[in-house]
Amino acid sequence: MRLFEYFCYAWLLKKRPVWSIAFYTDDAVWRKKVPDSFWYAFSEGKGKQHCHFDVIKVKNEKSSDLMKKHSLLCKLLALKADDRGLDREEIIKAIYRDVANMKEELDNDRKLLVAQWIDAYSGIPRGRLEQIKKEENMSYVATTISEHYINEGKLEGKLEGKLEGKLEGKLEKLQMLDSLYASGTIDRAKYKEMSAPIQKEIRELEDALKHREAA
């Protein structure tokens, strides 16, 4: 059910086709086969409709194999796979190098999610992780939501005085929060707390634009 909800969020936010994949990163023993579809229906008369998805148990994968895929997602998953015979620091360095090479493609909310994933699953001392960030010139990547908003605010400052620019910035922030909530990075209470002032500012900016157009 949760995967289907993410599927819907992804479509509503991006209006693009979605390839649904369920990644299991836990150590639990599967006593029965995990289903690869979720059925739903909008009315009894229509019968069952299915949302299909691929199921991947990351713990069954070798980190060394995932690292050969030359994919940022595979490198991230390598931190949760079977890493025997592989230096975890090298995995983290490879992830940071990919992020640096993709800096034009990755927006700040994706960089934030990458940083939070590494913080959660690096498996190395915090001090050493910070040292690797400096070595790979990645200290600028925001590691908390607060830092992320500070960085976003600096970018938005360039649009000061332009109502349209300010409104666009607020809408992007709200969309980012929607993404964080949809991905489970923040819970509903935190989402409501953080989104309420942004929604208020959006309404005020929209009203200001209407008044300016009327004038």
C-alpha positions in Angstrom: 0.0 0.0 0.0 2.8 2.4 0.9 4.5 1.8 -2.5 1.3 2.5 -4.3 1.0 5.8 -2.3 4.5 6.8 -3.4 3.6 5.9 -7.0 0.7 8.3 -6.8 2.8 11.1 -5.2 5.5 10.7 -7.9 2.9 11.0 -10.6 1.2 14.0 -9.0 4.5 15.8 -8.4 6.3 15.1 -11.7 3.6 14.0 -14.2 5.9 11.3 -15.5 5.7 7.5 -15.9 6.9 5.7 -12.8 8.9 2.5 -12.5 8.0 1.1 -9.1 10.6 -0.8 -7.2 10.5 -2.0 -3.6 13.9 -2.1 -1.9 14.1 -4.1 1.3 17.3 -3.2 3.3 16.5 -5.0 6.6 17.9 -8.2 8.0 14.6 -9.9 8.5 14.2 -13.5 7.3 11.4 -13.9 4.8 9.1 -16.7 5.8 7.0 -16.3 2.7 7.4 -14.7 -0.7 6.9 -10.9 -0.7 4.1 -10.0 -3.2 5.2 -7.9 -6.2 1.8 -6.1 -6.7 -0.8 -4.2 -4.7 -4.5 -4.4 -5.7 -6.9 -1.5 -5.4 -10.3 -0.5 -6.8 -12.3 2.7 -6.9 -15.6 0.8 -6.9 -16.8 -2.8 -6.5 -18.2 -2.9 -10.0 -14.8 -2.3 -11.6 -13.1 -5.2 -9.9 -9.5 -5.3 -8.8 -6.8 -3.2 -10.5 -3.1 -3.9 -9.8 0.0 -1.7 -9.2 3.0 -4.0 -10.1 6.5 -3.4 -8.8 9.9 -5.1 -8.7 11.1 -6.4 -5.3 14.8 -6.3 -4.5 16.2 -7.6 -1.1 19.4 -5.5 -0.9 21.0 -7.7 1.8 21.1 -10.5 -0.8 23.2 -8.3 -3.1 27.0 -8.0 -3.1 28.3 -4.4 -2.6 31.1 -5.2 -5.0 28.6 -6.1 -7.7 26.5 -3.0 -7.1 29.5 -0.8 -7.3 30.2 -2.1 -10.9 26.8 -0.8 -12.1 28.2 2.8 -12.3 24.9 4.1 -10.9 24.5 6.5 -8.0 21.5 4.6 -6.7 23.4 1.3 -6.8 26.3 2.9 -4.9 23.9 4.1 -2.2 22.4 0.7 -1.9 25.9 -0.8 -1.6 26.1 0.7 1.9 23.2 -1.6 2.9 24.3 -4.7 0.9 26.8 -7.5 1.7 30.0 -5.4 1.8 32.4 -8.2 2.7 35.8 -7.6 1.1 35.0 -4.0 0.2 36.2 -0.9 2.0 33.2 1.2 3.1 35.2 4.4 2.9 35.7 3.7 -0.8 32.0 3.3 -1.3 31.3 6.7 0.3 34.0 8.4 -1.7 32.6 6.9 -4.9 29.1 8.2 -4.0 30.5 11.7 -3.3 32.4 11.7 -6.7 29.2 10.7 -8.5 27.3 13.6 -6.7 30.0 16.0 -7.8 29.9 14.8 -11.4 26.1 15.1 -11.4 25.9 18.5 -9.6 24.0 20.0 -12.6 21.5 17.2 -12.6 20.8 16.9 -8.9 18.8 19.6 -7.1 19.3 20.4 -3.5 16.6 18.1 -2.1 18.2 15.1 -3.8 21.6 16.1 -2.5 20.0 16.3 1.0 18.6 12.8 0.7 21.9 11.4 -0.4 23.7 13.1 2.5 21.1 11.8 5.0 21.4 8.3 3.6 25.2 8.3 4.0 24.9 9.8 7.5 22.5 7.0 8.5 24.3 4.0 6.9 28.0 5.0 6.5 29.1 2.6 9.2 32.2 4.7 9.9 33.0 7.2 12.7 31.5 10.6 12.3 34.8 12.4 12.4 36.2 10.2 9.6 33.0 10.9 7.5 33.5 14.6 7.9 37.1 14.2 6.8 36.1 12.3 3.7 33.7 15.1 2.9 36.5 17.6 2.9 38.8 15.3 0.9 36.1 15.0 -1.8 35.1 18.7 -1.6 31.6 17.8 -0.5 31.4 19.7 2.8 29.0 22.1 1.1 26.3 19.5 0.8 23.5 20.2 3.4 23.2 17.5 6.0 20.1 18.8 7.8 16.8 20.2 6.7 17.7 23.5 8.4 20.9 23.9 6.5 19.1 23.0 3.3 16.6 25.9 3.9 19.5 28.3 4.6 21.0 27.4 1.2 17.7 27.7 -0.5 17.2 31.1 1.1 20.5 32.4 -0.2 19.5 31.4 -3.7 16.1 33.0 -3.4 17.7 36.2 -2.1 18.9 36.8 -5.7 15.2 37.2 -6.7 14.4 39.7 -4.0 12.0 42.3 -5.2 10.5 40.1 -7.8 7.2 38.7 -6.7 7.1 36.1 -9.4 10.5 34.9 -8.4 9.6 34.8 -4.7 6.4 32.9 -5.5 8.3 30.3 -7.6 10.8 29.8 -4.8 8.1 29.2 -2.2 6.3 26.7 -4.6 9.6 24.8 -5.1 10.1 24.7 -1.3 6.6 23.3 -0.8 7.2 20.8 -3.6 10.4 19.7 -1.8 8.6 19.3 1.4 6.0 17.2 -0.4 8.8 15.0 -1.7 10.4 14.6 1.8 7.0 13.7 3.3 6.2 11.2 0.4 9.6 9.6 0.9 9.2 9.3 4.7 12.1 11.6 5.5 9.8 13.7 7.6 6.6 12.7 9.4 3.2 14.3 9.0 3.5 16.5 12.1 6.9 17.9 10.9 5.4 18.4 7.4 2.5 20.4 8.7 4.7 22.4 11.0 7.1 23.3 8.1 4.6 23.7 5.3 2.1 26.0 7.1 4.2 29.2 7.0 5.2 28.5 3.4 1.6 28.0 2.4 0.7 31.3 4.1 3.5 33.2 2.3 2.3 31.7 -1.0 -1.2 33.0 -0.4 0.2 36.4 0.4 2.4 36.5 -2.7 -0.5 35.4 -4.9 -2.7 38.2 -3.4 0.1 40.7 -4.0 0.4 39.7 -7.6 -3.4 39.9 -8.1 -3.4 43.5 -6.7 -0.5 44.5 -8.9 -2.2 43.1 -12.0 -5.4 45.0 -11.0 -3.5 48.2 -10.6 
